[in-house]
Amino acid sequence: MELFIPSLLALVLAAVVVMFLLPRLSPVVLGSLALVFLLFAAYQHYTFFGTEYRQSTWQLPLVEYAPYILLGSLILFLLFFIMNFVGVSDASAAAPLAAMNAAVQRVASQIPATPVLTQATNVMKNAANNAMKAVGMGQNQRAANQRVPFSQV
């Protein structure tokens, strides 16, 4: 019974922290706390079981196979990545690359033939004219500009 009440109290306290405190913290703080607790747990584990790690020898024969395991897992990863990115030969499964190409062609067909620089210049000119009209400068200044030819400026 002497271990039941402290364990129950620790469980209730952990539930209160999880339900009320953690949802209010930002993801950066939660990630940082998780990393700190992980490092602390790894340190505690290594200090507690340090002698067993130093005296363990069962994994030494596996060191010979480490390069082959690493190379095999890398090849498998690359194969799955290529199959996922390009797609398989099944016509019903649309590959992400083909879907991206179709989306780009659909968007490109909707873009007008006006060059981007000309379109941006027109947008800026219209915004400046609207701002000048809102202030009340547009009418008088435009009339003055029309009277002076460009070659005399």
Buried (B, 14 or more C-beta within 10 A) or exposed (E): EEEEEEEEEEEEEEEEEEEEEEEEEEEEEEEEEEEEEEEEEEEEEEEEEEEEEEEEEEEEEEEEEEEEEEEEEEEEEEEEEEEEEEBEEEEEEEBEEEEEEEEEEEEEEEEEEEEEEEEEEEEEEEEEEEEBEEEEEBEEEEEEEEEEEEEEE
